[in-house]
Amino acid sequence: MKELMAVIAENTIMIIHAMALVIIAIGTIQAFFLSVRAIFNRSPTGDSFHYIYLQYARYLVGGLTFQLAADIIESSLATNWGWDELGRLAAIAVIRTFLNFFLERDLEKMERHETRPQGALDEAKQ
């Protein structure tokens, strides 16, 4: 039974890592093409790169979340984890937490910027 659970967990870990790879690859490709387009088609407000950054950060947070899930499953199976493996898991958790914090802060700031009345936007530009 233990061997069967180990095989299932190993396959699950590989699938989750593949899912993370797909998410990050799609986000990277999208961010690249949107950035190239934004370079040649400048927006009057200059918000296009900020929007691209926010979209890309969402993909990165999603991918890192999947990687963290795979690492947690892997850690539950490991009997003799060393400091390297534990450090990797901690680094992924810290990076994901910081990315998520800054993404949420930027999203909140953008939402406040978009919901301000037009007169307030004109005053802010002056």
Helices and strands as residue ranges (DSSP letters): H 2-40, H 48-77, H 83-115, H 118-125
